[in-house]
Amino acid sequence: MVRTRIVSPFPKQFSDRQWARYVKQGRELVEEESSLQFRLGDLSLKMVEHRSTAGVGHGVFQVLDRYADTIGINVHTLMMYRVVAHAWPADKRMPGTSWSVHQALAALPDRFEIIKNPPEGKDRWTEDAALSRAGRLPHRPLTKDEKLDRVRTLLREDESASEAVESLIQRPDVAHRVMSNPSNQRILYRAHHEQRQEAAAARFAAAHEPAPGDTEDDFAPAYEDDDETEATPREEQVRRREPAVDYQRASSEVLELIGSGTTFLVDLQRMIPGLHVSEFTEREVRAVLDNHRRIRAALDWCDSALSTGDKSMDDELARILSEGDDEP
């Protein structure tokens, strides 16, 4: 093991000599602690022999659970001492290396050689270096990949992830960098679009829900012969509320089409009264009108497909719909 001169990282607070003395004392205490952890693990192995299939069925946990309670230690801590002690026979343990490092490397098949070779430029293993070597997340991630892995691990729960993302996008610099990526723009737009469609579908469903006391007969379709008699106010109210489709039975495609159109209409009804048209430049007005022309062409295409079943797109329509795709 390479020995390096200990230099104080805080020269204003500790001289090299003072720092080296504290480091020496600390390492001795860690070595004592590691020795105790290994001794407890060895003792548990002595009490109940380790077997590759040992488990609850062999009484290991029951014995150690009772024993841990009796000596005042957590049974899972004692079980971990046992696992590490078994992975590291006494003649394979590295003096001067903490029990935590042995634990981090315990699952590696070539651990006996690895522990003899600390990372390049280091005279001994640290726990974080051992965790990284074992392919696990270090407690203090240093590299970009380690930090990203830590974030991914912490954001596995949807609720925590949404709160974390909400906090991050409140930082203008972070939000700008995220939204400068076209892929992220598409993902966020798609999520927002789907959310709006769901909201529109919910509004559509709520608008056509039967009133309390209504029966299915109240929503029976009107026939041509009904025009011969004058409708009562109640009949007129029912006809106005009669749903265009049975949204509970309609296909997802039908609901999606209706939802998209409803969202578009609702957005326009909300936006148009508040438009500051006088502030628009000619170029901006022309861009909006051109976009509406493309929307009308798409609606005509959809209407034609619904009426005839022909979903093909002619060259002129393709040209109209593709206009402006390359514009910033």
Backbone hydrogen bonds, N-H to C=O, Kabsch-Sander energy under -0.5 kcal/mol:
donor,donor_aa,acceptor,acceptor_aa,energy
7,V,5,R,-0.6
13,Q,10,F,-1.6
14,F,10,F,-3.2
19,W,15,S,-2.8
20,A,16,D,-2.5
21,R,17,R,-1.9
22,Y,18,Q,-2.3
23,V,19,W,-2.6
24,K,20,A,-2.3
25,Q,21,R,-2.2
26,G,22,Y,-2.6
27,R,23,V,-2.7
28,E,24,K,-1.9
29,L,25,Q,-2.0
30,V,26,G,-2.6
31,E,27,R,-2.4
32,E,28,E,-2.0
33,E,29,L,-2.7
34,S,30,V,-3.0
35,S,31,E,-2.3
36,L,32,E,-2.2
37,Q,33,E,-2.4
38,F,34,S,-2.5
39,R,35,S,-2.5
40,L,36,L,-2.5
41,G,37,Q,-2.0
42,D,38,F,-3.0
43,L,39,R,-2.3
44,S,40,L,-2.1
45,L,41,G,-1.7
46,K,42,D,-1.9
47,M,43,L,-2.2
48,V,44,S,-2.3
54,A,51,R,-1.7
58,H,55,G,-1.0
59,G,56,V,-1.6
60,V,55,G,-1.5
63,V,59,G,-2.1
64,L,60,V,-2.6
65,D,61,F,-2.8
66,R,62,Q,-1.9
67,Y,63,V,-2.4
68,A,64,L,-2.9
69,D,65,D,-1.9
70,T,66,R,-1.9
71,I,67,Y,-2.0
72,G,68,A,-1.1
73,I,68,A,-2.6
78,L,74,N,-2.2
79,M,75,V,-2.5
80,M,76,H,-1.9
81,Y,77,T,-2.2
82,R,78,L,-2.1
83,V,79,M,-2.3
84,V,80,M,-2.4
85,A,81,Y,-2.4
86,H,82,R,-2.2
87,A,83,V,-2.0
88,W,84,V,-1.6
92,K,89,P,-2.4
93,R,89,P,-0.8
93,R,90,A,-0.7
97,T,94,M,-1.8
102,H,98,S,-1.7
103,Q,99,W,-2.7
104,A,100,S,-2.3
105,L,101,V,-1.8
106,A,102,H,-0.6
106,A,103,Q,-0.9
108,L,105,L,-1.7
111,R,108,L,-1.4
113,E,110,D,-1.0
114,I,110,D,-2.2
115,I,111,R,-2.4
116,K,113,E,-0.9
117,N,114,I,-2.0
122,K,119,P,-2.2
130,A,126,T,-2.2
131,L,127,E,-2.5
132,S,128,D,-2.5
133,R,129,A,-2.2
134,A,130,A,-1.7
135,G,132,S,-1.6
136,R,131,L,-3.1
147,K,143,T,-2.2
148,L,144,K,-2.5
149,D,145,D,-2.6
150,R,146,E,-2.1
151,V,147,K,-2.2
152,R,148,L,-2.8
153,T,149,D,-2.2
154,L,150,R,-2.2
155,L,151,V,-1.6
156,R,153,T,-1.1
161,A,157,E,-2.7
162,S,158,D,-2.6
163,E,159,E,-1.9
164,A,160,S,-2.4
165,V,161,A,-2.7
166,E,162,S,-2.2
167,S,163,E,-1.9
168,L,164,A,-2.2
169,I,165,V,-2.6
170,Q,166,E,-0.5
170,Q,167,S,-0.6
171,R,168,L,-2.0
175,A,171,R,-2.7
176,H,172,P,-2.5
177,R,173,D,-1.8
178,V,174,V,-2.5
179,M,175,A,-2.6
180,S,176,H,-1.0
181,N,178,V,-1.2
185,Q,181,N,-2.0
186,R,182,P,-2.3
187,I,183,S,-2.1
188,L,184,N,-2.6
189,Y,185,Q,-2.6
190,R,186,R,-2.7
191,A,187,I,-2.3
192,H,188,L,-2.6
193,H,189,Y,-3.0
194,E,190,R,-2.6
195,Q,191,A,-2.0
196,R,192,H,-2.4
197,Q,193,H,-2.3
198,E,194,E,-2.4
199,A,195,Q,-2.2
200,A,196,R,-2.5
201,A,197,Q,-2.7
202,A,198,E,-2.2
203,R,199,A,-2.3
204,F,200,A,-2.6
205,A,201,A,-2.6
206,A,202,A,-2.6
207,A,203,R,-2.2
208,H,204,F,-0.9
208,H,205,A,-0.7
209,E,206,A,-1.1
214,D,211,A,-2.3
218,D,215,T,-0.9
219,F,216,E,-1.2
220,A,217,D,-1.6
226,D,223,Y,-1.6
227,D,224,E,-1.7
228,E,225,D,-1.7
229,T,226,D,-1.3
236,E,232,T,-2.5
237,Q,233,P,-2.2
238,V,234,R,-2.1
239,R,235,E,-2.5
240,R,236,E,-2.3
241,R,237,Q,-1.5
242,E,238,V,-0.8
242,E,239,R,-0.7
247,Y,245,V,-1.3
249,R,246,D,-1.7
250,A,246,D,-2.1
255,L,251,S,-2.2
256,E,252,S,-2.3
257,L,253,E,-2.4
258,I,254,V,-2.6
259,G,255,L,-2.8
260,S,256,E,-2.6
261,G,257,L,-2.1
262,T,258,I,-2.7
263,T,259,G,-2.6
264,F,260,S,-2.2
265,L,261,G,-2.5
266,V,262,T,-2.9
267,D,263,T,-2.5
268,L,264,F,-2.2
269,Q,265,L,-2.6
270,R,266,V,-1.7
271,M,267,D,-2.4
272,I,268,L,-2.8
274,G,271,M,-1.2
275,L,272,I,-1.7
277,V,275,L,-1.0
279,E,276,H,-1.8
280,F,277,V,-1.7
285,V,281,T,-2.5
286,R,282,E,-2.6
287,A,283,R,-2.0
288,V,284,E,-2.3
289,L,285,V,-2.6
290,D,286,R,-2.5
291,N,287,A,-2.1
292,H,288,V,-2.3
293,R,289,L,-2.1
294,R,290,D,-1.7
295,I,291,N,-2.0
296,R,292,H,-2.8
297,A,293,R,-2.0
298,A,294,R,-2.3
299,L,295,I,-2.5
300,D,296,R,-2.6
301,W,297,A,-2.1
302,C,298,A,-2.3
303,D,299,L,-2.9
304,S,300,D,-2.5
305,A,301,W,-2.3
306,L,302,C,-2.5
307,S,303,D,-2.2
308,T,304,S,-2.9
309,G,304,S,-0.5
309,G,305,A,-1.9
310,D,304,S,-0.5
311,K,309,G,-0.8
318,A,314,D,-2.3
319,R,315,D,-2.3
320,I,316,E,-2.3
321,L,317,L,-2.7
322,S,318,A,-1.6
323,E,319,R,-0.8
323,E,320,I,-0.7
325,D,322,S,-1.8
327,E,324,G,-1.1
